[in-house]
């Protein structure tokens, strides 16, 4: 007999012959359906009228069993809109899930870009281009979806991540910096004015040349001035204070290698600039990659240094004359060629993705190009109107042959291996030693940073730098002790006598190895128990404001004075907020602290807010260095708290029914909770009525698959155990009382009603429930519910 949740769930998987999948919006192995329903009979006319003003119209959106009301939809695109064949309905779309309903998301995202495959009969160029770019730096995700509009099949679309707040949160520490798109927004001027060209000191010139997504342009103007006006002798020092040139090189190199001249390197446009407010550096990344792999003209003979002397491409012309920067550029270029530029590397991706969508493309009556072109354009050029679109394979093969003849790319490099640091988990008192094995190098450099730009220090093979014996091919260098809570990133550069560079890891700065300097740890019965980073209606403070909040819980039988202790959201500032003196938490009780940066409203108002995009909370002893408790959290949802399911103890869950100003212990009624990312558990479960003896325990299920089944677990304990293979979390624990199979109706709903015996011994009993349902090739999971039986 199966007695465990894991055992029952495993049996269900086997019985259903399902392979589970993680519910990720941009999963490259899944093609999902998006169904839009417009209530307006003239919706197409409205979309057309609103194109110029980028104005949304409302629609209902269905995807993967979820229904989102009042999403905003509009046409998107420039040439992919204006240059479509006459009468074509294969428009590109933008969907904003939170347009009318704040914080409404699909799989954790608020915006979708559905691209129509313009200039790409194969449909795969854009997905592959983004996939390659993401190996070396920040770039949007992309995959395929099927679109339906008012029950009419609109065909295959490329689903590209919006380069907005969700994207920057994923790729940088805070994601709160300014964003500028390199694409003209209006006015008169050249299209490539957005290529970091010096347009003078008037911000309005840049407002026309770029699209300001966030920011007033002051930082952008400063970047342009530093890049264009700094004397050559000071440029290397000054530019690296404001720009990640390494990341920009990766972007420009991938565009060059993969024959996407409609980018910074060619047209000068279709890029983004993100001002990372943590490191104080700009990062350049791509957008609109549908014309990669030589879709637009024969680019197989594009020079690796294309436009490097063009003064209107200062990111190239002002930086590549420096020999060390050119060596870095060449090393990165070679990495992309060796790892990603060949038919052996790209061909299997083309085959895989075309096979995934082949039947859907054939059934797509709205597509721009023919089904025959979908197949032919892999191996040969196709002509559409006046446009010749080069075949992917012949373009790649010709590009490979050309690049193999570029001798500067193939000079002998040093070989680097076995990069490591010791101690693995250093304290604030520890010097950290970094070592690497190097063959053929005459110079090895360690590049590292805590905050800001990377700086270098020499590494030695002399037996005096924790590198083993002298001249054994192992190089070492030290990083001085850093403050507790600091994150240190590092990589190494090996140079030959001819100053040919190579890096380890080969991606250099992006996703560099790192270590965190640990705090000394202490013990305390006080724990971070619950918090809310996006409060719109849950609870107001003394000034009737809906602010962020957290609670501390005293998990002991004696009162604890936490006065003088510290709370912080920044590990580099552990003494950010000091709890007022004589703040006492009674035994097994909580205190509530507002996180609103407004100490004028009362003593328990911290001088920091909580980031709904994710960050850390720290609780320190009065010495300001001893860490007593902490939590690192990801994306948070409005009016959903994160807290401990059992007061003061693991695990953390999200509460759909938060409990501010009181403990998390449920004493009567129902309480809903979910995984740390509740979006991964789209099925909703809720209590109905009051659970009590001699009555009925009733739970409702909704937002499940229509006309399917739910496997509902009824257990005696809660939990939160991520099951990566299933892409979900087990939110209930052992013992398992029942596993019930309930049919879902046409709306994806069901109700469970169980008679409760008239037995006073059951008063106060805690019952937990969670449901699972087959969804496509995997499982969809519900949130969980806890119910406490009361007296009759």
Residue, then its C-alpha position, 0 to 999 in steps of 0.5 A: x500500500x502506498x503511504x507517501x505523497x512521493x510514492x503516490x505521485x510517482x505511481x500516477x506518473x507511471x500510470x499516466x505514462x507522462x513525462x513531466x515538464x517544468x512550467x516555463x513560458x520560454x521552454x524551448x521543448x514545448x509549443x503552447x497554445x495562446x488563445x485570444x478572445x476579443x468581445x468587439x466585433x471590429x477588433x481588427x479595425x481597432x488594432x489597426x487604428x491603434x498601431x501608430x499610438x501603441x494603444x491596447x484593446x482588451x481581450x481574454x487570454x487562455x494559456x496552459x489552463x489559465x484564463x487571464x481577463x482584460x489583457x491588453x493587445x496591440x499590433x507591434x513591429x516596424x518593417x515586419x508590419x509595414x512591409x507585409x504583403x497586401x492583405x496579410x493578417x499575419x501581424x505581430x502582437x504585443x500582449x500585456x497581461x497586467x494592462x488592466x489587472x495589476x500584477x496579473x502574470x502568465x508563468x511569472x511574466x507580464x508582457x509577451x511579444x509574438x513575432x510573425x517570422x518576417x524575413x524568415x520562411x524557416x521560422x527558426x532564425x530568431x529562436x536560434x539567434x537568441x539561444x546563441x546570444x544567451x550563451x555569452x551575455x544577456x539576451x531575451x528568451x524565445x520559443x514557439x507558440x500557436x496563436x488562436x484569435x476568436x477560435x480561428x487558428x492564426x498559426x505559429x509565432x515566435x514568442x520573444x521575451x520583452x526586454x523590460x523589468x521582468x527581463x532585467x530582474x532575471x539578468x542583473x542583481x536589482x533590475x531597477x536601472x534605466x533602459x534605452x532602445x537603440x531605435x529612432x522614436x521620431x524627429x529628423x535624423x539618421x537611423x544610426x543616430x542611436x549608435x552611441x553617436x555624439x549628438x551634442x549636449x541636448x537631451x532632446x536629440x537623444x530622445x528622438x534618436x532612442x526610445x526611452x523605456x526608463x530614465x531621463x537620458x542623463x546617464x545615456x548622455x554621459x556614456x556617449x560623452x565618455x565614449x566619444x570625447x575622452x582623450x585617447x590616453x584616458x579612454x580605457x580608464x574612464x570608459x570602463x567606469x561606465x560601460x561593460x565593454x566586455x559584454x558589448x563585445x560579445x553582443x557585437x561579435x555574435x551579430x557579426x559571426x551570425x550575419x545579423x548586420x541589422x544591429x549595432x555593427x551594421x545599421x547601428x540600431x536594434x539594440x538595448x542599453x541597460x544601466x545596471x544600478x548595482x555595478x554602475x555600468x551600461x550593458x548592451x544587448x540585442x533585440x529583433x534578431x529575425x534577420x540573422x543567419x544571413x537572411x538579409x543579403x549575402x553576409x558570409x564574407x563580413x569582416x570580423x572588424x566590419x565598421x571598426x573604423x567607422x566614426x559613427x560606430x564609436x563602440x568599435x572605432x574608439x575601442x579596437x585601436x587599443x591592442x589589449x582590447x583588440x586581443x580581447x575582442x579577437x579571443x571572444x570572436x574565436x570562442x563564438x566561432x569555435x563553439x557556435x558557428x558551424x553547420x554541425x552546431x546550428x544544423x541540429x537546432x534547425x532540424x529539431x525546431x522545424x520538426x517541432x513546428x512542421x505540422x503547425x506551419x503547414x496548417x497555418x493559412x496566415x503565414x507570410x511564406x509558403x510551406x515549401x519555402x519553410x523547407x527549402x530555405x534551410x538549404x537554398x535561397x528563396x525569392x519572395x517578391x523583390x526579396x531574396x532570402x539566403x538559405x541557412x546552411x549555404x550561408x553558414x557553410x560559406x561563413x565558416x569557410x571565410x572565417x577559417x581564412x582570417x589568420x588573426x583569429x587563429x593565432x596560437x593561444x594559451x591553454x587554461x584549466x582548473x580555475x578555483x579559489x580557496x577557501x571555498x566559503x571565506x569569512x571577512x578575515x580570509x584572504x582568498x587565493x585564486x589558482x589556474x593551470x596555464x600552458x603556453x602563457x607568458x602572462x596570466x591576469x586575474x580579473x575580479x570585482x565586488x561592485x563596479x568594473x572588473x580590475x586585474x592583478x598579476x598572477x604568478x608561478x613562483x611557488x609563493x602565491x599558493x600556486x604549488x611549486x615554482x614553474x609548475x604551470x600553476x599560477x596564483x594570486x590573492x584577493x584581499x579580505x572583503x566585507x561579509x556579505x560581499x559577492x566577489x566575481x572573478x575570471x582569468x586571462x592568459x596571454x602569449x608572448x605575441x599578446x594573444x588572449x584567452x579567457x577562463x571561463x571563455x565567457x569571461x565577465x558574464x556569469x563569471x565564477x563567484x563566491x560570497x563572503x559569509x557572515x559569522x552566524x549566531x543563534x536566536x529564537x527569533x526568526x523572519x517569519x513572514x513578509x510581503x513585498x507588494x501590498x495593495x489591499x492586505x493591510x494599512x499602516x498608521x497613515x492608511x498606506x499599503x506598505x511592504x512589511x515583515x514580521x519577526x517571530x519569537x519561537x521560545x517560551x520566554x519574551x525576547x528583547x530585540x531592541x538594538x538588533x538590525x534588519x537589512x536588505x543589503x548584505x553590504x549594509x548590515x546595520x541599515x535599520x536598527x530595531x528600537x530599544x526595548x522592543x520585546x517579542x512575547x513568547x511565541x508571538x510576533x512583531x510587525x515591521x513596516x518596510x517603507x523607508x519612512x521612519x517618521x511614521x513610527x518606530x517600527x518603520x524600516x528605512x528600506x523597502x522590499x523589492x517585489x522582483x526579489x532580494x534578501x532580508x537579513x536579521x543581525x545581532x546588535x554587533x551588526x555582523x553576526x547573522x541570526x537569520x536570513x531569507x533570499x526570495x525571488x519574484x513576489x506577487x501582489x497581496x501574496x506573502x511569503x512565510x513559514x508554514x509552521x511558525x519559526x520553522x521550515x519550510x517557507x511557502x507563499x500565503x494566498x491568505x496572509x496573516x500580518x500582525x499575528x502568527x502563521x498558526x491556523x486555529x480555525x477555518x481554511x488557509x490557502x498557500x502555495x509554492x514560492x512561485x505560485x505561478x507554477x501552480x495555476x490550479x486554484x483550491x479553496x475552502x468552502x464554508x466552515x469545516x467542523x465535526x458533524x458537518x462537511x469538509x468542502x474544497x473547490x478546485x478551479x482553473x484546471x484543465x477542462x473535462x479532465x481529472x484531478x488527483x487530490x491528496x488529503x493528508x495530515x501535514x503540509x510541506x514544500x518540497x520542490x520536485x525538479x523532475x516534475x517542475x512543481x512542489x509537493x505542498x502536502x506531507x505524510x501521512x496520506x489519508x486519501x487520494x481521490x480522483x475527481x472529474x473536472x467539468x467543462x470549465x476545469x472545476x470540481x468540488x470535494x465534499x466529505x462528511x466529518x464524523x461527530x467526534x470531539x476528538x477531531x476538533x482542532x485536527x489539521x487537514x491538508x489538500x493539494x491536487x494534480x492534473x495531467x496537462x499536455x505532456x506533464x502535470x499541472x499542480x494546484x496551490x494547497x489548502x489547510x483546514x482546521x476542524x472546529x466544534x459543531 
